[in-house]
C-alpha cells in the first residue's frame, strides 16, 4: 500500500464519504513542525520569521502562526487587512507588494511596515507620512532558482528597485526625510548553501550603503522536498555557510544586522493534501496512454499547470497490480495536466499507480502552497473547494466551506 504524507488510507476514504470532492486537507502537526523549524533557524545574532502569506492565507493558518510568534509578509494591502482580520497586530505585518496601496494612510497609521519596491513608492510613502521608516526591495541584477519561472530578480524581473539606482534611492529618501532601515532581497526559490555564500557579499554591500539599515530580509528561497528525488534545505548548513560574512561585517562596521527570513512554500506545502475521486479511466489505444480523470485539477492545483512541477499521487484501493497512467483534471482545458514532465507543463509523463476503478479515492500530497491561494476557482463553473484541518487530536474539522453553486454568479448584475 502506498504511504501518504500524513493521512491514513482509512481517513482519506472517510473524507470522500463525508465531504464533496475535491477538498483540501491540512495537518496541524505539519504546520507547527514547519513553524518550529524556521523559528529555530540559526543566525549570527538574532532573526525573525515572516510567513509569506500569499502561499496560503487561510485565517486558521495565520492564527496558528501568530500564536507561534511568526510575523507576516503581505503582497498587497488586501492581504494586510486579511491578516488583521485573523487577529494579527498590524505592527507585525509588512507590505512588499508590486501595487502601491490605495489605502496607504490608514495602513501607515496602523503601523503596518512598508517595503518600497520602486522609487515612486518611496515618494508616495513620504507624501502620505513624512519621516516614515521604511524598507526597500532591491533587484541586485542576478538570478538564482531551480527554473526560470521562479526567478525574481535580474534583467527580466520587474521586482524591486534596480541595483544601479542605489544613489537615486538615497537621494529620494534624503530629500523627503524617509529613513531606510531595512533592505529586502529575494532571489527566487530552491537555492543551495553555495548560492547563499555567493550572494552574501552582495547583500551586505547594499546594507553597507545605508547606514540606518538594521534589518536584512532574505526572502524565502528555502527548498522543501515534495518528491522522493528532492532534498530539504538544511537550514543549519545554509547558515553555517554564510554566518561568517555577518560576523565579518560586524567586526568591520560595529553593526549587528537583524535577519528576517520569509518562507512561504517551505512553511506550508507539506501541510496539505488534496483528496478527490477517480471519475473515469480512458485510453488512446494500444500505442497511446491510459488516463485517469479526476474530480479535481487546475481549479485546485494551479501550481502544476503554471510551473510543471510534480507532486506525489496515490490511488487508494486494494489493487495488486500497477500501470503507468497520465492523470488529468476535470476542466475542459488541454493543460489541465496533473502528471507533467518536470518543468514542462505541456508535456505528459505517465506515473506508476495502482490500477484504478471509477470511484476510487485519489490523493495528491504536497499541495499546501500556491494552490488554494492561487486557485482558478469557477473555471468551467466548478465551485471553490472546501478546506479541512486534521487536528493534533486526530479530529477532522471543516475550516472553509465548499462554495455554494449560486455564489458563483451572485455578484453578477442583470442588465439585459
C-alpha positions in Angstrom: 0.0 0.0 0.0 1.3 3.5 -0.8 2.3 5.7 2.1 0.6 9.0 2.3 2.2 12.1 3.7 0.1 12.4 6.8 -3.3 10.9 6.1 -4.1 7.2 6.5 -5.9 5.4 3.8 -8.9 5.0 6.1 -9.0 8.7 6.7 -8.8 9.5 3.0 -11.7 7.2 2.2 -13.8 8.5 5.1 -13.3 12.1 3.8 -14.6 11.1 0.4 -17.6 9.5 2.1 -18.4 12.6 4.2 -17.3 15.6 2.1 -17.8 16.5 -1.5 -14.6 16.3 -3.5 -12.3 17.8 -4.2 -11.3 19.0 -0.8 -8.1 20.3 0.7 -7.0 18.6 4.0 -4.4 20.3 6.2 -2.3 18.8 9.0 -2.0 20.9 12.2 1.1 18.9 13.1 2.8 19.6 9.8 2.1 23.3 10.1 3.5 23.5 13.6 6.6 21.4 12.7 7.4 23.8 9.8 6.9 26.9 12.0 9.2 25.4 14.7 11.9 24.6 12.2 12.1 28.2 11.0 11.9 29.6 14.4 15.0 27.5 15.2 16.8 28.9 12.2 20.4 29.7 13.4 21.7 33.2 12.9 24.8 35.2 13.8 22.9 37.5 16.2 19.1 37.1 16.0 16.4 36.6 13.5 12.7 36.8 12.8 10.4 34.7 10.7 7.9 36.3 8.3 5.4 34.0 6.6 4.8 35.0 3.0 1.0 34.7 3.4 0.5 34.7 -0.4 1.4 31.0 -0.2 -1.7 30.2 1.9 -3.8 32.9 3.7 -6.4 30.8 5.4 -7.2 32.5 8.7 -6.6 29.4 10.7 -3.1 29.0 9.3 -2.5 32.7 10.1 -3.8 32.3 13.6 -1.6 29.2 14.2 1.5 31.1 13.0 0.5 34.1 15.1 0.5 32.0 18.2 4.0 30.9 17.3 5.3 34.4 17.1 5.7 34.4 13.4 5.4 37.7 11.5 3.7 38.2 8.2 4.8 39.5 4.7 1.9 40.8 2.6 2.0 41.2 -1.1 -1.0 43.6 -1.2 -2.9 45.9 1.1 -5.8 43.4 0.9 -3.6 40.7 2.4 -2.7 43.0 5.3 -6.4 43.6 6.1 -7.0 39.8 5.9 -4.2 39.2 8.4 -5.6 41.9 10.7 -9.0 40.1 10.5 -7.1 37.0 11.6 -6.1 38.9 14.8 -2.6 39.9 13.7 -1.2 43.1 15.2 -0.7 45.5 12.3 2.8 46.3 13.5 3.7 42.7 12.9 2.9 43.0 9.2 4.9 44.3 6.3 3.7 45.0 2.7 6.2 44.4 -0.1 3.8 44.5 -3.0 4.0 45.4 -6.6 0.9 47.6 -6.4 1.1 50.8 -4.3 -1.6 50.6 -1.7 -4.6 52.9 -2.3 -5.3 53.0 1.5 -1.7 53.9 2.4 -2.6 56.5 5.0 -4.7 54.0 7.0 -2.1 51.3 6.9 0.7 53.7 8.0 -1.5 55.0 10.8 -1.9 51.3 11.9 1.9 51.0 11.9 2.0 48.4 9.1 5.5 48.3 7.8 6.2 49.2 4.2 8.9 47.9 1.9 9.1 50.2 -1.2 9.6 48.2 -4.4 10.0 51.3 -6.6 11.3 54.9 -6.4 7.7 56.1 -6.9 6.6 54.1 -3.8 9.2 55.9 -1.7 7.7 59.2 -2.9 4.2 58.0 -2.2 5.0 56.9 1.4 6.7 60.2 2.1 3.8 62.2 0.8 1.5 60.2 3.0 3.6 60.2 6.2 6.8 62.2 6.2 9.7 60.7 8.2 8.4 57.2 8.0 10.9 54.4 8.5 10.7 52.0 5.5 12.4 49.1 3.8 13.4 49.0 0.2 13.5 45.9 -2.1 16.5 45.9 -4.4 16.9 43.9 -7.6 20.6 43.1 -7.5 20.8 42.1 -11.1 21.5 38.4 -10.9 19.2 35.4 -10.6 19.0 32.1 -8.8 16.5 29.3 -8.6 15.6 25.9 -9.9 14.0 27.2 -13.1 13.2 30.5 -14.8 9.6 30.8 -13.7 10.6 31.3 -10.1 13.4 33.7 -10.6 12.5 37.0 -9.0 15.5 39.2 -9.9 17.7 40.0 -12.8 17.1 41.8 -16.1 13.9 40.0 -16.8 12.3 40.7 -13.4 10.3 43.8 -12.5 10.5 43.1 -8.8 12.3 45.6 -6.7 14.4 48.7 -7.5 17.2 48.1 -9.9 20.6 48.0 -8.2 22.1 50.7 -10.4 19.6 53.2 -8.8 21.1 53.0 -5.3 22.1 56.6 -5.4 18.6 57.6 -6.5 17.1 55.6 -3.7 19.3 57.5 -1.2 18.6 60.9 -2.8 14.9 60.3 -2.8 14.9 59.2 0.8 17.1 62.1 2.0 15.0 64.6 0.0 11.9 63.5 1.8 13.3 62.6 5.2 12.5 59.0 4.8 14.7 56.7 6.9 15.6 53.4 5.2 16.0 50.8 8.0 15.6 47.5 6.1 17.0 46.0 2.9 14.8 43.3 1.2 16.4 40.8 -1.1 14.6 37.8 -2.7 16.4 35.8 -5.4 13.8 33.1 -6.1 13.4 29.7 -4.7 15.2 26.4 -4.2 18.7 27.7 -3.6 21.8 26.0 -2.1 24.2 26.9 0.6 26.7 27.7 -2.1 24.3 30.2 -3.7 23.8 31.8 -0.3 27.6 32.3 0.0 27.8 33.7 -3.5 25.0 36.2 -2.6 26.1 37.2 1.0 28.7 39.8 -0.1 26.1 41.3 -2.4 23.5 41.7 0.3 25.9 43.2 2.8 27.3 45.6 0.3 23.8 47.0 -0.1 23.5 47.2 3.7 26.8 49.0 3.9 25.5 51.8 1.7 22.6 52.5 4.0 23.9 53.5 7.5 20.4 53.3 9.1 19.6 49.8 8.0 19.1 47.5 10.9 17.4 44.5 9.2 18.1 42.4 6.2 15.1 40.5 4.8 16.4 37.5 2.9 13.1 36.5 1.4 12.1 32.8 1.1 14.1 30.6 -1.2 14.2 27.5 1.1 13.9 24.2 -0.7 11.2 21.9 0.7 11.2 18.4 -0.7 8.0 17.0 -2.1 9.1 14.3 -4.4 11.4 11.3 -3.5 14.2 12.7 -5.7 14.2 16.0 -3.8 16.1 17.1 -0.7 15.0 19.6 2.0 17.1 22.7 2.5 19.4 22.2 5.5 18.9 25.4 7.4 21.9 24.7 9.7 24.2 24.1 6.7 22.9 27.2 4.9 23.5 29.5 7.9 26.9 27.9 8.7 27.9 28.7 5.2 27.2 32.5 5.5 27.3 33.4 9.2 31.0 34.3 8.9 30.1 37.0 6.5 27.8 38.7 9.0 30.4 38.3 11.8 32.9 40.0 9.5 30.5 42.8 8.7 30.0 43.4 12.5 33.8 43.4 13.1 34.2 46.0 10.2 31.2 48.3 11.0 30.1 47.5 14.5 26.6 46.8 13.1 24.8 43.7 14.2 22.3 43.1 11.4 18.9 41.6 12.3 18.0 38.8 9.9 14.4 38.2 8.6 13.6 35.0 6.7 10.5 35.0 4.7 9.4 31.4 3.8 6.1 30.8 2.0 6.1 27.5 0.2 8.5 25.9 2.7 6.2 26.7 5.6 3.0 25.1 4.2 3.5 22.9 1.1 3.8 19.6 3.0 0.9 20.5 5.3 -1.8 19.8 2.8 -3.2 17.0 0.6 -6.0 17.3 -2.0 -8.4 14.4 -1.7 -10.5 13.6 -4.8 -12.0 10.7 -6.6 -11.3 8.8 -9.8 -14.1 10.0 -12.1 -13.2 7.9 -15.2 -10.5 5.8 -16.8 -9.9 6.2 -20.6 -7.2 5.4 -23.1 -5.9 6.4 -26.5 -5.4 2.9 -27.9 -2.6 0.4 -28.0 0.0 3.0 -28.9 -1.3 5.8 -26.7 -1.7 6.4 -22.9 -4.0 5.3 -20.2 -5.7 8.3 -18.5 -7.2 8.8 -15.0 -9.8 11.5 -15.0 -10.3 13.0 -11.5 -12.8 15.3 -9.7 -10.0 17.9 -9.2 -7.5 19.7 -11.4 -6.2 23.1 -12.2 -9.1 24.6 -10.3 -7.5 23.4 -7.0 -3.9 22.8 -8.1 -2.8 25.6 -10.5 0.8 25.2 -9.4 1.2 22.1 -11.5 -0.3 23.8 -14.6 1.6 27.0 -14.2 5.1 25.6 -13.4 5.1 22.0 -14.5 6.0 20.8 -11.0 5.4 17.3 -9.8 3.8 16.1 -6.6 3.1 12.6 -5.1 -0.1 10.9 -6.3 -1.8 7.9 -4.7 -4.7 5.8 -5.9 -6.2 4.4 -2.7 -7.5 0.8 -3.3 -6.6 -2.8 -2.8 -5.3 -3.4 -6.3 -2.4 -5.8 -6.5 -1.4 -4.5 -10.0 0.0 -1.2 -11.2 0.3 0.5 -14.6 1.5 3.8 -15.9 -1.2 6.5 -16.1 -1.4 10.1 -17.2 -3.6 11.9 -14.6 -5.7 14.7 -15.9 -8.0 17.2 -14.2 -11.7 17.8 -14.6 -11.5 21.0 -16.6 -12.2 21.2 -20.4 -8.6 22.6 -20.9 -5.7 20.9 -22.6 -3.2 22.0 -20.0 -5.2 20.6 -17.0 -2.5 18.0 -16.7 -1.5 16.6 -13.3 1.4 14.4 -14.4 3.6 16.7 -16.5 7.3 16.3 -17.3 9.2 18.2 -14.7 9.1 22.0 -15.5 7.4 21.3 -18.8 3.7 21.7 -18.1 2.6 20.9 -21.7 4.4 17.5 -21.8 2.8 14.4 -20.4 4.8 12.0 -18.2 2.9 8.9 -17.1 3.4 7.7 -13.5 3.1 4.3 -12.0 -0.1 3.9 -9.9 -2.4 1.3 -8.6 -4.8 0.2 -11.3 -7.9 2.3 -10.5 -11.6 1.7 -10.6 -14.1 4.6 -11.1 -15.0 6.0 -7.7 -11.6 5.2 -6.0 -10.1 7.8 -3.8 -7.1 9.6 -5.2 -4.8 11.8 -3.0 -2.3 14.5 -4.1 0.3 15.2 -1.5 2.4 18.4 -1.2 -0.4 20.8 -2.1 -0.3 23.3 0.7 1.3 26.2 -1.1 0.2 28.3 -4.0 -2.8 26.1 -4.7 -5.7 27.2 -2.6 -4.4 30.8 -2.7 -3.9 30.8 -6.5 -6.9 28.5 -7.3 -8.6 29.0 -10.6 -11.9 28.6 -8.9 -15.0 28.8 -11.0 -13.3 27.9 -14.3 -15.9 25.7 -16.0 -18.1 27.0 -13.1 -16.6 24.5 -10.7 -17.3 25.8 -7.1 -14.4 26.7 -4.8 -13.3 23.6 -2.9 -13.7 23.3 0.8 -10.8 23.0 3.3 -10.4 20.7 6.3 -8.0 20.5 9.2 -6.6 17.3 10.7 -6.1 18.5 14.3 -3.5 17.1 16.7 -6.2 15.1 18.4 -6.9 13.4 15.0 -10.3 15.2 14.7 -11.0 16.4 11.2 -12.9 19.7 11.1 -14.1 22.0 8.3 -12.1 25.3 8.1 -13.6 26.6 4.9 -16.9 25.5 3.5 -17.3 24.5 -0.1 -18.7 27.3 -2.2 -22.4 27.1 -3.0 -23.1 26.9 -6.7 -25.3 30.1 -6.6 -22.5 32.1 -5.1 -20.5 31.8 -8.4 -22.8 34.3 -10.0 -24.2 36.2 -7.0 -22.2 39.4 -7.9 -23.3 39.4 -11.5 -25.8 42.2 -12.3 -28.6 41.5 -14.8 -28.5 44.4 -17.3 -30.0 42.7 -20.4 
